[in-house]
Amino acid sequence: MTNIVLQLSTEELAKVQSYYASDRIERNAPGVIFAAKLADTAITVYKSGKVMFQGAGAARESARFGTGKATAKTVSAAKGDTLPENFAKLSVIGSDETGTGDYFGPVTVAAVYVPTDKIELIKELGVKDSKQLTDEYMRKIAPDLMKVCMHSILTLRNDKYNTLQAKGYSQGKIKAMMHNQALKHVLDKISPEHPDYILIDQFAERGVYFNYLKNEKTVVQESVLFSTKAENLHVAVATASILARYAFLKEMDRLAETIGFPLQKGAGRKVDEMAARILAKHGEAVLKSMTKWHFANTEKAKVLLRKRNTN
């Protein structure tokens, strides 16, 4: 994938926003005043006057506004296997996960089969790079995607996650096992049909991934490809990313009902403070039941609580 940035005048920025008005998407990120998504290019306009073009069509689209001061560079973003020509048009099972960096909530993995004849339908239903979509938008489109795509969604709740982690399972091994299981489910569902390829959003090198699975009875290996930024390479992975996020949000909703208020996502300072609040009110067992207990947030929350109790 290519990234190109232009520094444009106020007048030129207005032209960019007007030109891509019909392709506008929601993107609530710091400094962003406008964002649009084409089939092969993402366009982001910043308050600073910079416009970033990302994707296979970045050079083509940025050239439309080349009168600005070009200050940016072209970089290779995706890493992994070399994909076949016209990969985006092939029948593919894609898989992706989310929740691994969040203290609260589960790890979720989704695998989705998108055959060639459904690619345009999936795009019409609103599938884009999930990092360009809001949680609310993904909540909205996920049910429709599940109706038209053969899929498997796995949710590893915190109690099971903590048990596996205590047994010595790394996050990488846990994710590999979940991806493998989800892929097996989808292959069983579509049998005797076969995808042209399987694309896993890469979180580990090929050899490392399969080493994680060396003790599994059945390992999906045929036609498996790995790539980072895989949600940009085929709608199957983009759809899997959305469904994994949808499942994560649903479990976070359940936990919020249990505790009585929405839980903070991520693993930052606000998470520490919320964890300390739960620890003080409900105790260690309740906090452990809704968190990845081995994260550093646990000890930070205990420190915060001790400080409050001594003041």
Buried (B, 14 or more C-beta within 10 A) or exposed (E): BBBBBBBBEEEBBEBBBEBBEEBEBEBEEEEEEBBBBBEBBBBBBBEEBBBBBBBBBBEBBBEEBEEBEBEBEEEEEBEBBEBEEEBBEBBBBBBBBBBBEBBBBBBBBBBBBBBEEBBEBBBEBBBBBBBBBEBEBBBEBBEBBBEEBBBBBBBBBBEEBBEBBEEEBEBBBBBBBBBBBBBBBBBEEBEEEEBBBBBBBBBBEBEEBBBBBEEBEEBBEEEBBBBBBBBBBBBBBBBBBBBBBBBBBBBBBBBBEEBEEEBBBEBEEEBBBBBBBBBBEBEEEBBBBBBBBEBEBBEBBBEBBEEEEEE
